[in-house]
Amino acid sequence: MDFVQLGDGYASAFEESTAQDQLRFEPGWPDVRSGLGLILRGYFVLVAAVIVVATVFIILFGIDPAQRSKTSWQVRDIGLFLGLGAVAVASLYSYGCVVVGHWRCLMNAPERHGAKWLMFACITCVLAGPALNFASGVSGIQRAPKVQRGLKDIKEVHYSKEGAIMQAASAGINVLGTVFFMLFLRAVARCFEDATRAWMANLYLIFIVCVFGLTVMMIFASGEPALPTAHLLELGAAWAAAFLGYLFMVASAHIGITSGLKRLTLRPEE
């Protein structure tokens, strides 16, 4: 028997067997997959609610003022408050799904490749970012919007210096949470020895850092509280692409865990 020719193949089989054995001693992967599914569900519910409410708002406030005045105030007010209530309920449900999903991942992820600690940092940002945003909305607004005047007055919201700082800190923490979450997904891919998804996570990290840097650069370059409409459209398209990429990465990790566990189940015991 030629042991020299079999050497590389034996080493590869040994490494694969070692990786499979590590996964067998990590029973929390189905719960990690379930947590990722909860995160996807929360975001899908929020997107659906925003699309429906935005459509209603465009219909109510986008028509000519003369035509809008012919609409009874009951229809306008009830439609407005129903829309705001739907967004509030959907946001609470979505945020609950996202937090529970992150928590489930934290409690069941292994410590290999730093997965558990990356999720701990991520869930800290998930809780701290919205808290700062809520605080800036409660105590940092100098001029509250009057929704009765339409979208033009809603856009003219002025924050105090402290409120603006809290808004900027909230945005930075949210982006940092996204970075930690992508690092967590990369760690998950490495646990399953999935090089393709690990590289996809690296590419998304580069993209989100570039989008955030472009946003900061445009804000400081304009020198004004509000960006021009053209820049807002560009940034909106970039962040929309980042959000869709985020959902794609979560769904891809969910599929990767499912396929990895299926291979582990079908592999005969040595």
C-alpha positions in Angstrom: 0.0 0.0 0.0 1.3 3.4 -0.9 1.0 5.6 2.2 2.5 8.6 0.5 -0.4 8.8 -2.0 -3.0 8.3 0.6 -1.5 10.9 3.0 -3.4 14.0 1.7 -6.7 12.2 1.5 -6.3 10.8 5.0 -5.6 14.3 6.4 -8.6 15.7 4.6 -10.9 12.9 5.9 -9.5 13.4 9.4 -10.2 17.2 9.3 -13.7 16.6 8.0 -14.4 14.0 10.7 -13.1 16.4 13.4 -15.4 19.2 12.2 -18.4 16.8 12.1 -17.6 15.6 15.6 -17.6 19.2 16.9 -21.0 19.8 15.4 -22.3 16.6 17.0 -21.4 18.0 20.4 -23.2 21.3 19.7 -26.9 20.6 20.1 -28.0 24.2 19.9 -27.8 24.7 16.2 -31.6 24.0 15.5 -32.4 26.8 18.0 -29.9 29.1 16.3 -31.6 28.4 13.1 -35.0 29.1 14.7 -33.6 32.4 16.1 -32.6 33.5 12.6 -36.1 32.6 11.4 -37.6 34.9 14.0 -35.4 37.7 12.9 -36.5 37.3 9.3 -40.2 37.1 10.4 -39.9 40.3 12.4 -38.4 42.3 9.5 -40.8 40.9 6.9 -43.8 42.0 9.1 -42.3 45.5 9.5 -41.7 45.9 5.8 -45.2 44.8 4.9 -46.7 47.2 7.5 -44.5 50.1 6.2 -45.5 49.5 2.6 -49.2 49.5 3.4 -49.1 52.5 5.7 -46.9 54.5 3.3 -49.3 53.8 0.5 -52.2 55.1 2.6 -50.1 58.2 3.6 -49.3 59.0 0.0 -53.0 58.8 -0.9 -54.0 61.0 1.9 -51.3 63.6 1.8 -50.1 63.4 -1.8 -53.4 64.7 -3.4 -54.1 68.3 -4.1 -55.0 70.4 -1.0 -58.3 71.4 -2.6 -59.3 67.8 -3.2 -58.1 66.9 0.3 -60.3 69.5 1.8 -63.3 67.9 0.3 -62.5 64.7 2.2 -64.3 64.5 5.5 -62.1 65.1 8.5 -63.3 61.8 10.0 -61.8 59.9 7.1 -58.5 61.8 7.3 -58.1 61.5 11.0 -59.3 57.9 11.3 -57.0 56.9 8.4 -54.1 58.7 10.0 -54.4 57.2 13.4 -55.2 53.8 12.1 -52.0 54.0 10.0 -49.9 55.2 12.9 -51.4 52.5 15.2 -50.7 49.8 12.6 -47.0 50.9 12.3 -46.7 51.0 16.1 -48.1 47.5 16.6 -46.1 46.1 13.7 -42.9 47.8 15.0 -43.4 46.4 18.5 -44.0 42.9 17.1 -41.1 43.2 14.8 -38.7 44.4 17.5 -39.9 41.6 19.8 -39.2 39.0 17.1 -35.8 40.5 16.4 -34.8 40.6 20.1 -36.1 37.1 20.9 -34.4 35.8 17.8 -31.0 37.4 18.8 -31.5 36.1 22.4 -32.2 32.5 21.1 -29.0 32.7 19.0 -27.0 34.0 22.0 -28.2 31.2 24.3 -27.6 28.4 21.8 -24.6 29.4 19.7 -21.3 27.7 20.5 -18.2 29.6 21.5 -16.2 28.3 18.5 -14.9 31.1 16.4 -16.3 33.6 18.9 -19.9 33.1 17.8 -21.5 33.5 21.2 -19.5 36.6 22.2 -20.2 38.3 18.8 -23.9 37.7 19.3 -23.6 39.1 22.9 -22.1 42.3 21.4 -24.8 42.4 18.7 -27.7 42.1 21.1 -26.2 44.8 23.2 -26.3 47.1 20.2 -29.8 45.9 19.3 -31.1 47.0 22.7 -29.0 50.2 23.1 -29.6 51.7 19.6 -33.4 51.9 19.7 -33.3 53.1 23.3 -31.1 56.1 22.4 -33.4 56.8 19.4 -36.5 56.7 21.6 -34.8 59.0 24.1 -33.9 61.5 21.4 -37.5 61.5 20.2 -38.8 62.1 23.7 -36.4 64.7 25.1 -34.4 66.0 22.1 -37.1 67.5 19.8 -37.3 71.3 19.8 -40.2 71.6 17.4 -42.7 68.8 17.2 -44.4 68.0 13.8 -48.0 68.7 13.1 -49.3 65.9 11.0 -52.4 67.8 10.1 -50.4 69.9 7.7 -49.2 67.0 5.7 -45.8 65.6 4.8 -44.1 69.0 4.4 -44.5 69.8 8.1 -43.6 66.3 9.2 -40.2 66.7 7.5 -39.5 70.0 9.4 -38.6 68.4 12.7 -35.8 70.2 14.7 -33.7 68.4 17.2 -31.8 70.1 20.0 -28.0 69.6 20.2 -28.4 66.8 22.7 -31.1 65.2 20.6 -28.9 65.3 17.5 -26.0 63.7 19.4 -28.3 60.9 20.6 -29.6 60.4 17.0 -26.0 60.2 15.7 -25.0 57.8 18.5 -28.1 55.6 17.8 -27.3 55.4 14.1 -23.7 54.5 14.9 -24.7 51.8 17.4 -27.2 50.3 14.9 -24.5 50.0 12.2 -22.1 48.6 14.8 -24.8 46.0 15.7 -25.1 45.1 12.0 -21.3 44.6 11.8 -21.3 42.3 14.9 -24.2 40.3 13.4 -22.4 39.8 10.1 -19.3 38.7 12.1 -21.6 36.3 13.9 -22.9 34.9 10.6 -19.4 34.5 9.4 -18.5 32.6 12.6 -21.5 30.4 11.9 -20.3 29.7 8.4 -16.9 28.9 9.7 -18.3 26.4 12.2 -19.9 24.6 9.3 -16.8 25.1 7.2 -18.8 27.0 4.6 -16.2 29.1 2.9 -18.7 30.6 0.4 -21.0 32.1 3.1 -18.0 33.3 5.1 -16.8 35.3 2.1 -20.3 36.6 1.5 -20.3 38.0 5.0 -16.9 39.7 4.4 -18.3 41.3 1.2 -21.4 42.6 3.0 -19.2 44.0 5.8 -17.2 46.0 3.3 -20.4 47.2 1.6 -22.1 48.3 4.9 -19.0 50.2 6.0 -18.7 52.0 2.7 -22.4 53.0 2.8 -22.1 54.3 6.4 -18.9 56.2 5.4 -20.6 57.7 2.4 -23.5 58.8 4.6 -21.3 60.5 7.1 -19.3 62.2 4.3 -22.4 63.6 2.6 -23.7 64.9 5.9 -20.5 66.7 6.8 -20.0 67.9 3.2 -23.4 69.5 2.9 -23.0 71.6 6.0 -26.8 71.8 6.5 -29.2 70.0 8.8 -31.1 68.6 5.8 -29.5 66.9 2.8 -30.6 67.8 -0.8 -33.3 65.6 -2.3 -30.9 64.1 -4.8 -28.5 63.0 -2.0 -31.4 61.6 0.1 -32.5 59.5 -2.9 -29.0 58.2 -3.4 -28.5 57.3 0.3 -32.0 55.9 0.5 -31.2 53.5 -2.4 -27.9 52.5 -0.9 -29.5 51.8 2.5 -32.4 49.9 0.9 -29.8 47.7 -0.9 -28.0 47.2 2.4 -31.3 46.2 4.1 -32.1 43.7 1.3 -28.6 42.3 1.5 -29.0 41.9 5.3 -32.2 39.9 4.8 -30.5 37.8 2.2 -27.5 37.1 4.5 -29.9 36.0 7.3 -31.9 33.7 5.0 -28.6 32.3 3.5 -27.3 31.5 7.0 -30.6 29.8 7.8 -30.4 27.7 4.7 -26.7 26.9 5.5 -27.5 25.7 9.0 -30.3 23.5 7.6 -28.1 21.9 4.9 -25.3 21.4 7.4 -27.4 19.7 9.9 -28.9 17.5 7.2 -25.5 16.4 6.1 -24.6 15.7 9.7 -27.7 13.6 10.2 -27.3 11.6 7.0 -23.6 10.9 7.6 -23.2 7.4 9.1 -21.6 7.1 12.4 -18.0 5.9 12.3 
